[in-house]
C-alpha cells in the first residue's frame, strides 16, 4: 500500500509538472486562451464519458449541481487557466510551477474567510506570510535565465492561483451530490467554453494556430498525460490518503518543471529562486500542520482509507 501510494504520487507529480513545459512549448503555436479552451474541451468530453460509465450521478440535476459546475468551471478552469496561460507568455515553466504551488495555502485562507469554523491560527497566518514572501522573492530576481521572471507574468500566475483557491472553497457550501468525476468533467466543458468565448472576444482566432507535429504533440500530451492519466490517478490517491496529503503533489511539480526546463530548454534556476520555493513550501507546512501531523499513518499506507477532510481539495488541478 505504501509503495503503491508513493509511486502513484510520483507519477501524478511528474505528469502535472511536465505540463508546464508542454504549455510553454504550445504557446509558441497557439493563442493562449484558445489553447487552454481547446485542451479542456477535449479532456472534459472524455471525462464526462468516463463518468457516464462509472457513476450513477453523472449529469447535473439540481440547482446545487448547476451552481457547483458554474463556480468550478468559471474559477477553477476558466479563470485559473486564462491567467496561467497568459502569465506563462512572460515567465518560464519553473517560475509558474513554483508560484502555483502557493494554492494549498491560499485555499486555507479563503476557507477561513468564507466558511464557518475555519479561522486561521497564528501559526497558519505566519505560514501564509512566509509563502507570500517566497513569491515576492521570486518576483524580484534580476539575474540568471529562469530567475529573471517578468513581474507581470508572476502577477498573472498569482491571479491564476487565487482563482483556483477561491473556486475550490466556493463550491463547498453548495452541497451537491454530483460525483467528483462528473463535476470535474462538466466544469471542464463549461470552462473551455468560457475560455473560447473570451479568446474570440479579445481577438484570438483558431486561424492563427500553427499546426505542426510539435504543436499537435504538445496539445495531445496535455490532454492525455496531465489530463486523462493524471486525473484518474489523482482520484485514486484521494481515496487512499485524502486531499490534504494529496496537496503535497503540488510541491513535486516545480521540481519536475525545473528539471525539464533545464534538460529541454537549457534554462538554469539560481539559488534565490530555490529560496523562494522553499519559503512557499514552508508556508504550506505551517498552514497545513494540523491536517498533516495526525494523518501521517494514512500517507504511509497504515490504516483505513482516508476520507476528504474539510480543508481538502477534491478537484484535480491538472495545470
C-alpha positions as a Markdown table, in Angstrom:
| # | Residue | x | y | z |
|---|---|---|---|---|
| 1 | Unk | 0.0 | 0.0 | 0.0 |
| 2 | Unk | 2.7 | 2.5 | 1.0 |
| 3 | Unk | 4.9 | 1.8 | -2.1 |
| 4 | Unk | 2.0 | 2.0 | -4.5 |
| 5 | Unk | 0.8 | 5.3 | -3.0 |
| 6 | Unk | 4.2 | 6.8 | -3.3 |
| 7 | Unk | 4.5 | 5.6 | -6.9 |
| 8 | Unk | 1.1 | 7.0 | -7.8 |
| 9 | Unk | 2.0 | 10.3 | -6.2 |
| 10 | Unk | 5.3 | 10.5 | -8.1 |
| 11 | Unk | 3.6 | 9.7 | -11.4 |
| 12 | Unk | 0.9 | 12.4 | -10.9 |
| 13 | Unk | 3.5 | 14.9 | -9.8 |
| 14 | Unk | 5.7 | 14.2 | -12.8 |
| 15 | Unk | 2.8 | 14.4 | -15.3 |
| 16 | Unk | 1.5 | 17.7 | -13.8 |
| 17 | Unk | 5.0 | 19.1 | -13.5 |
| 18 | Unk | 5.7 | 18.3 | -17.1 |
| 19 | Unk | 2.5 | 20.1 | -18.2 |
| 20 | Unk | 4.2 | 23.4 | -17.6 |
| 21 | Unk | 6.8 | 22.6 | -20.2 |
| 22 | Unk | 4.2 | 21.4 | -22.6 |
| 23 | Unk | 2.2 | 24.6 | -22.1 |
| 24 | Unk | 5.3 | 26.7 | -22.7 |
| 25 | Unk | 6.0 | 24.8 | -25.9 |
| 26 | Unk | 2.4 | 25.0 | -27.1 |
| 27 | Unk | 2.2 | 28.8 | -26.6 |
| 28 | Unk | 4.6 | 29.3 | -29.5 |
| 29 | Unk | 1.9 | 27.8 | -31.8 |
| 30 | Unk | -1.5 | 28.6 | -30.1 |
| 31 | Unk | -3.1 | 31.8 | -28.8 |
| 32 | Unk | -3.2 | 31.3 | -25.0 |
| 33 | Unk | -6.9 | 31.4 | -24.2 |
| 34 | Unk | -8.0 | 29.2 | -27.2 |
| 35 | Unk | -5.1 | 26.8 | -26.4 |
| 36 | Unk | -6.4 | 26.3 | -22.8 |
| 37 | Unk | -10.0 | 26.1 | -24.1 |
| 38 | Unk | -9.3 | 23.5 | -26.7 |
| 39 | Unk | -7.3 | 21.4 | -24.2 |
| 40 | Unk | -10.1 | 21.4 | -21.7 |
| 41 | Unk | -12.9 | 20.9 | -24.2 |
| 42 | Unk | -11.2 | 17.6 | -25.3 |
| 43 | Unk | -10.4 | 16.5 | -21.7 |
| 44 | Unk | -13.9 | 17.4 | -20.4 |
| 45 | Unk | -15.7 | 15.4 | -23.0 |
| 46 | Unk | -13.6 | 12.3 | -22.3 |
| 47 | Unk | -14.1 | 12.8 | -18.5 |
| 48 | Unk | -17.8 | 13.1 | -18.9 |
| 49 | Unk | -17.7 | 9.9 | -20.9 |
| 50 | Unk | -15.9 | 8.2 | -18.0 |
| 51 | Unk | -18.4 | 9.5 | -15.6 |
| 52 | Unk | -21.4 | 8.2 | -17.6 |
| 53 | Unk | -19.9 | 4.7 | -17.5 |
| 54 | Unk | -18.5 | 4.7 | -13.9 |
| 55 | Unk | -21.0 | 6.6 | -11.8 |
| 56 | Unk | -24.8 | 6.9 | -11.4 |
| 57 | Unk | -25.0 | 10.7 | -10.9 |
| 58 | Unk | -23.0 | 11.8 | -13.9 |
| 59 | Unk | -25.1 | 14.8 | -15.0 |
| 60 | Unk | -26.4 | 17.9 | -13.1 |
| 61 | Unk | -30.0 | 17.6 | -11.9 |
| 62 | Unk | -30.4 | 20.3 | -9.2 |
| 63 | Unk | -29.6 | 23.9 | -8.6 |
| 64 | Unk | -26.8 | 22.9 | -6.3 |
| 65 | Unk | -25.3 | 20.7 | -9.1 |
| 66 | Unk | -25.5 | 23.5 | -11.6 |
| 67 | Unk | -24.1 | 26.0 | -9.1 |
| 68 | Unk | -21.1 | 23.8 | -8.4 |
| 69 | Unk | -20.4 | 23.3 | -12.1 |
| 70 | Unk | -20.7 | 27.0 | -12.7 |
| 71 | Unk | -18.3 | 28.0 | -9.9 |
| 72 | Unk | -15.8 | 25.3 | -10.7 |
| 73 | Unk | -15.9 | 26.0 | -14.4 |
| 74 | Unk | -15.7 | 29.8 | -14.0 |
| 75 | Unk | -12.9 | 29.9 | -11.4 |
| 76 | Unk | -11.1 | 26.6 | -11.3 |
| 77 | Unk | -11.0 | 26.0 | -15.1 |
| 78 | Unk | -11.6 | 29.3 | -17.0 |
| 79 | Unk | -10.2 | 31.8 | -14.5 |
| 80 | Unk | -7.3 | 29.7 | -13.4 |
| 81 | Unk | -6.1 | 28.7 | -16.8 |
| 82 | Unk | -6.7 | 32.0 | -18.5 |
| 83 | Unk | -4.4 | 33.8 | -16.1 |
| 84 | Unk | -1.9 | 30.9 | -16.1 |
| 85 | Unk | -1.5 | 30.7 | -19.8 |
| 86 | Unk | -1.3 | 34.4 | -20.2 |
| 87 | Unk | 1.2 | 34.6 | -17.4 |
| 88 | Unk | 3.3 | 31.9 | -19.0 |
| 89 | Unk | 3.8 | 34.1 | -22.0 |
| 90 | Unk | 6.1 | 36.1 | -19.7 |
| 91 | Unk | 7.6 | 33.7 | -17.3 |
| 92 | Unk | 9.3 | 30.3 | -17.8 |
| 93 | Unk | 7.7 | 27.0 | -16.7 |
| 94 | Unk | 9.7 | 26.6 | -13.5 |
| 95 | Unk | 8.7 | 30.0 | -12.1 |
| 96 | Unk | 5.0 | 29.4 | -13.0 |
| 97 | Unk | 5.0 | 26.0 | -11.3 |
| 98 | Unk | 6.6 | 27.5 | -8.1 |
| 99 | Unk | 4.0 | 30.2 | -7.9 |
| 100 | Unk | 1.1 | 27.8 | -8.5 |
| 101 | Unk | 2.4 | 25.7 | -5.5 |
| 102 | Unk | 1.0 | 28.5 | -3.3 |
| 103 | Unk | -2.5 | 27.3 | -4.0 |
| 104 | Unk | -3.0 | 25.0 | -0.9 |
| 105 | Unk | -2.1 | 27.8 | 1.5 |
| 106 | Unk | -4.4 | 30.2 | -0.3 |
| 107 | Unk | -7.2 | 27.7 | -0.2 |
| 108 | Unk | -6.9 | 27.6 | 3.6 |
| 109 | Unk | -7.0 | 31.4 | 3.7 |
| 110 | Unk | -10.2 | 31.6 | 1.6 |
| 111 | Unk | -11.7 | 28.8 | 3.8 |
| 112 | Unk | -11.1 | 30.9 | 6.9 |
| 113 | Unk | -12.8 | 33.9 | 5.3 |
| 114 | Unk | -15.8 | 32.2 | 3.7 |
| 115 | Unk | -16.5 | 29.1 | 5.8 |
| 116 | Unk | -17.6 | 28.8 | 9.4 |
| 117 | Unk | -15.3 | 27.3 | 11.9 |
| 118 | Unk | -12.2 | 27.7 | 9.7 |
| 119 | Unk | -10.4 | 30.5 | 11.4 |
| 120 | Unk | -6.7 | 30.7 | 10.8 |
| 121 | Unk | -4.4 | 30.2 | 13.8 |
| 122 | Unk | -1.4 | 32.5 | 14.4 |
| 123 | Unk | 0.9 | 29.8 | 13.0 |
| 124 | Unk | -1.2 | 29.5 | 9.9 |
| 125 | Unk | -1.1 | 33.2 | 9.4 |
| 126 | Unk | 2.7 | 33.1 | 9.7 |
| 127 | Unk | 2.7 | 30.3 | 7.1 |
| 128 | Unk | 0.8 | 32.5 | 4.7 |
| 129 | Unk | 3.2 | 35.4 | 5.2 |
| 130 | Unk | 6.2 | 33.1 | 4.6 |
| 131 | Unk | 4.6 | 31.7 | 1.5 |
| 132 | Unk | 3.8 | 35.1 | 0.1 |
| 133 | Unk | 7.3 | 36.2 | 0.9 |
| 134 | Unk | 8.5 | 33.4 | -1.3 |
| 135 | Unk | 6.5 | 34.8 | -4.2 |
| 136 | Unk | 8.0 | 38.2 | -3.6 |
| 137 | Unk | 11.5 | 36.8 | -3.6 |
| 138 | Unk | 10.8 | 35.0 | -6.9 |
| 139 | Unk | 9.3 | 38.2 | -8.5 |
| 140 | Unk | 12.3 | 40.4 | -7.6 |
| 141 | Unk | 15.1 | 38.4 | -9.3 |
| 142 | Unk | 17.3 | 40.2 | -11.7 |
| 143 | Unk | 20.0 | 37.7 | -12.8 |
| 144 | Unk | 20.0 | 34.2 | -14.3 |
| 145 | Unk | 17.9 | 32.8 | -17.1 |
| 146 | Unk | 14.9 | 31.2 | -15.4 |
| 147 | Unk | 15.3 | 33.5 | -12.5 |
| 148 | Unk | 14.8 | 36.7 | -14.5 |
| 149 | Unk | 11.0 | 36.4 | -14.2 |
| 150 | Unk | 8.8 | 39.1 | -15.6 |
| 151 | Unk | 6.8 | 40.7 | -12.8 |
| 152 | Unk | 3.7 | 40.9 | -14.9 |
| 153 | Unk | 3.9 | 37.2 | -15.6 |
| 154 | Unk | 4.3 | 36.4 | -11.9 |
| 155 | Unk | 1.3 | 38.6 | -11.1 |
| 156 | Unk | -0.9 | 36.8 | -13.7 |
| 157 | Unk | 0.1 | 33.4 | -12.3 |
| 158 | Unk | -0.7 | 34.6 | -8.8 |
| 159 | Unk | -4.1 | 35.6 | -10.1 |
| 160 | Unk | -4.5 | 32.1 | -11.6 |
| 161 | Unk | -3.6 | 30.6 | -8.2 |
| 162 | Unk | -6.1 | 32.9 | -6.4 |
| 163 | Unk | -8.8 | 31.9 | -8.8 |
| 164 | Unk | -8.3 | 28.2 | -8.3 |
| 165 | Unk | -8.1 | 28.6 | -4.5 |
| 166 | Unk | -11.3 | 30.7 | -4.3 |
| 167 | Unk | -13.2 | 28.3 | -6.6 |
| 168 | Unk | -12.2 | 25.2 | -4.5 |
| 169 | Unk | -13.7 | 26.9 | -1.4 |
| 170 | Unk | -16.7 | 28.5 | -3.0 |
| 171 | Unk | -18.0 | 25.1 | -4.2 |
| 172 | Unk | -18.1 | 23.6 | -0.7 |
| 173 | Unk | -21.3 | 25.2 | 0.7 |
| 174 | Unk | -23.3 | 24.1 | -2.4 |
| 175 | Unk | -23.7 | 20.6 | -1.0 |
| 176 | Unk | -24.0 | 18.9 | -4.4 |
| 177 | Unk | -24.2 | 15.1 | -4.5 |
| 178 | Unk | -22.8 | 15.1 | -8.1 |
| 179 | Unk | -19.8 | 12.8 | -8.2 |
| 180 | Unk | -16.4 | 14.5 | -8.2 |
| 181 | Unk | -15.6 | 12.9 | -11.6 |
| 182 | Unk | -18.7 | 14.2 | -13.2 |
| 183 | Unk | -18.3 | 17.6 | -11.6 |
| 184 | Unk | -14.9 | 18.0 | -13.0 |
| 185 | Unk | -15.9 | 16.9 | -16.5 |
| 186 | Unk | -18.8 | 19.3 | -16.7 |
| 187 | Unk | -16.7 | 22.1 | -15.2 |
| 188 | Unk | -14.0 | 21.5 | -17.8 |
| 189 | Unk | -16.6 | 21.7 | -20.7 |
| 190 | Unk | -18.1 | 24.9 | -19.2 |
| 191 | Unk | -14.7 | 26.4 | -18.5 |
| 192 | Unk | -13.5 | 25.6 | -22.0 |
| 193 | Unk | -16.5 | 27.4 | -23.5 |
| 194 | Unk | -15.8 | 30.5 | -21.3 |
| 195 | Unk | -12.1 | 30.4 | -22.4 |
| 196 | Unk | -13.1 | 30.1 | -26.1 |
| 197 | Unk | -15.6 | 33.0 | -25.9 |
| 198 | Unk | -13.1 | 35.2 | -24.0 |
| 199 | Unk | -10.4 | 34.3 | -26.5 |
| 200 | Unk | -12.5 | 35.3 | -29.5 |
| 201 | Unk | -13.7 | 38.5 | -27.7 |
| 202 | Unk | -10.1 | 39.5 | -27.2 |
| 203 | Unk | -9.1 | 38.9 | -30.9 |
| 204 | Unk | -7.8 | 35.4 | -30.8 |
| 205 | Unk | -8.6 | 33.1 | -33.7 |
| 206 | Unk | -8.1 | 29.4 | -34.4 |
| 207 | Unk | -6.9 | 30.6 | -37.8 |
| 208 | Unk | -3.7 | 31.8 | -36.1 |
| 209 | Unk | -2.9 | 28.3 | -34.8 |
| 210 | Unk | 0.3 | 26.8 | -36.4 |
| 211 | Unk | -0.3 | 23.1 | -36.8 |
| 212 | Unk | 3.0 | 21.3 | -36.7 |
| 213 | Unk | 4.0 | 17.9 | -35.3 |
| 214 | Unk | 5.3 | 19.7 | -32.2 |
| 215 | Unk | 2.1 | 21.7 | -31.6 |
| 216 | Unk | 0.0 | 18.6 | -32.0 |
| 217 | Unk | 2.2 | 16.7 | -29.7 |
| 218 | Unk | 2.0 | 19.5 | -27.1 |
| 219 | Unk | -1.8 | 19.5 | -27.1 |
| 220 | Unk | -2.0 | 15.7 | -27.3 |
| 221 | Unk | 0.3 | 15.3 | -24.3 |
| 222 | Unk | -1.7 | 17.8 | -22.2 |
| 223 | Unk | -4.9 | 16.1 | -23.0 |
| 224 | Unk | -3.7 | 12.5 | -22.3 |
| 225 | Unk | -0.9 | 12.8 | -19.7 |
| 226 | Unk | -1.7 | 15.6 | -17.2 |
| 227 | Unk | -5.4 | 15.4 | -18.2 |
| 228 | Unk | -6.7 | 11.8 | -18.5 |
| 229 | Unk | -4.0 | 9.7 | -16.9 |
| 230 | Unk | -3.1 | 12.1 | -14.0 |
| 231 | Unk | -6.8 | 12.8 | -13.5 |
| 232 | Unk | -7.6 | 9.1 | -13.0 |
| 233 | Unk | -4.6 | 8.5 | -10.7 |
| 234 | Unk | -5.4 | 11.6 | -8.6 |
| 235 | Unk | -8.8 | 10.4 | -7.7 |
| 236 | Unk | -7.4 | 7.0 | -6.7 |
| 237 | Unk | -5.0 | 8.9 | -4.4 |
| 238 | Unk | -7.9 | 10.9 | -2.9 |
| 239 | Unk | -9.4 | 7.5 | -1.8 |
| 240 | Unk | -6.1 | 6.3 | -0.3 |
| 241 | Unk | -4.7 | 9.3 | 1.5 |
| 242 | Unk | -7.2 | 12.2 | 1.4 |
| 243 | Unk | -6.9 | 15.6 | -0.2 |
| 244 | Unk | -4.6 | 17.2 | 2.4 |
| 245 | Unk | -1.8 | 14.8 | 1.7 |
| 246 | Unk | -2.5 | 14.8 | -2.0 |
| 247 | Unk | -1.8 | 18.6 | -1.9 |
| 248 | Unk | 1.9 | 17.6 | -1.4 |
| 249 | Unk | 2.0 | 16.6 | -5.0 |
| 250 | Unk | 1.9 | 20.3 | -5.9 |
| 251 | Unk | 5.4 | 20.6 | -4.5 |
| 252 | Unk | 6.8 | 18.0 | -6.8 |
| 253 | Unk | 5.6 | 19.9 | -9.8 |
| 254 | Unk | 8.1 | 22.8 | -9.6 |
| 255 | Unk | 11.0 | 20.3 | -9.2 |
| 256 | Unk | 9.9 | 18.4 | -12.4 |
| 257 | Unk | 9.2 | 21.6 | -14.3 |
| 258 | Unk | 12.7 | 22.9 | -13.4 |
| 259 | Unk | 14.5 | 19.7 | -14.3 |
| 260 | Unk | 12.7 | 19.5 | -17.7 |
| 261 | Unk | 13.3 | 23.2 | -18.4 |
| 262 | Unk | 17.0 | 22.6 | -17.8 |
| 263 | Unk | 17.1 | 19.4 | -19.9 |
| 264 | Unk | 15.0 | 20.6 | -22.8 |
| 265 | Unk | 15.3 | 24.4 | -22.8 |
| 266 | Unk | 18.7 | 24.8 | -21.2 |
| 267 | Unk | 17.2 | 27.2 | -18.6 |
| 268 | Unk | 19.0 | 27.4 | -15.2 |
| 269 | Unk | 17.5 | 28.2 | -11.9 |
| 270 | Unk | 19.5 | 30.1 | -9.3 |
| 271 | Unk | 19.7 | 29.9 | -5.5 |
| 272 | Unk | 17.3 | 32.8 | -5.0 |
| 273 | Unk | 14.5 | 31.1 | -6.8 |
| 274 | Unk | 15.2 | 27.9 | -4.8 |
| 275 | Unk | 14.9 | 30.0 | -1.7 |
| 276 | Unk | 11.5 | 31.4 | -2.8 |
| 277 | Unk | 10.2 | 27.8 | -3.5 |
| 278 | Unk | 11.4 | 26.7 | 0.0 |
| 279 | Unk | 9.6 | 29.6 | 1.6 |
| 280 | Unk | 6.4 | 28.7 | -0.2 |
| 281 | Unk | 6.8 | 25.1 | 0.8 |
| 282 | Unk | 7.5 | 26.1 | 4.4 |
| 283 | Unk | 4.4 | 28.3 | 4.4 |
| 284 | Unk | 2.3 | 25.3 | 3.3 |
| 285 | Unk | 3.7 | 23.1 | 6.1 |
| 286 | Unk | 2.8 | 25.9 | 8.6 |
| 287 | Unk | -0.7 | 26.4 | 7.2 |
| 288 | Unk | -1.5 | 22.7 | 7.0 |
| 289 | Unk | 0.3 | 21.5 | 10.1 |
| 290 | Unk | -2.9 | 20.4 | 11.9 |
| 291 | Unk | -4.0 | 18.3 | 9.0 |
| 292 | Unk | -0.7 | 16.7 | 8.1 |
| 293 | Unk | 0.5 | 15.5 | 11.5 |
| 294 | Unk | -2.5 | 13.3 | 12.5 |
| 295 | Unk | -2.6 | 11.7 | 9.1 |
| 296 | Unk | 0.9 | 10.6 | 8.7 |
| 297 | Unk | -0.1 | 6.9 | 9.1 |
| 298 | Unk | -2.6 | 7.3 | 6.2 |
| 299 | Unk | 0.2 | 8.8 | 4.0 |
| 300 | Unk | 2.4 | 5.8 | 4.7 |
| 301 | Unk | -0.5 | 3.4 | 4.0 |
| 302 | Unk | -1.2 | 2.3 | 7.5 |
| 303 | Unk | -4.8 | 2.4 | 8.5 |
| 304 | Unk | -8.2 | 2.6 | 6.8 |
| 305 | Unk | -8.9 | 4.5 | 3.6 |
| 306 | Unk | -8.9 | 8.2 | 4.0 |
| 307 | Unk | -12.0 | 10.4 | 3.7 |
| 308 | Unk | -11.8 | 14.0 | 2.5 |
| 309 | Unk | -11.1 | 16.5 | 5.2 |
| 310 | Unk | -13.0 | 19.7 | 5.4 |
| 311 | Unk | -10.0 | 21.7 | 4.2 |
| 312 | Unk | -9.0 | 19.4 | 1.4 |
| 313 | Unk | -9.1 | 19.8 | -2.3 |
| 314 | Unk | -11.3 | 17.4 | -4.1 |
| 315 | Unk | -10.9 | 18.9 | -7.6 |
| 316 | Unk | -8.0 | 17.9 | -9.8 |
| 317 | Unk | -5.6 | 20.7 | -10.5 |
| 318 | Unk | -4.1 | 19.4 | -13.7 |
| 319 | Unk | -2.2 | 22.6 | -15.0 |
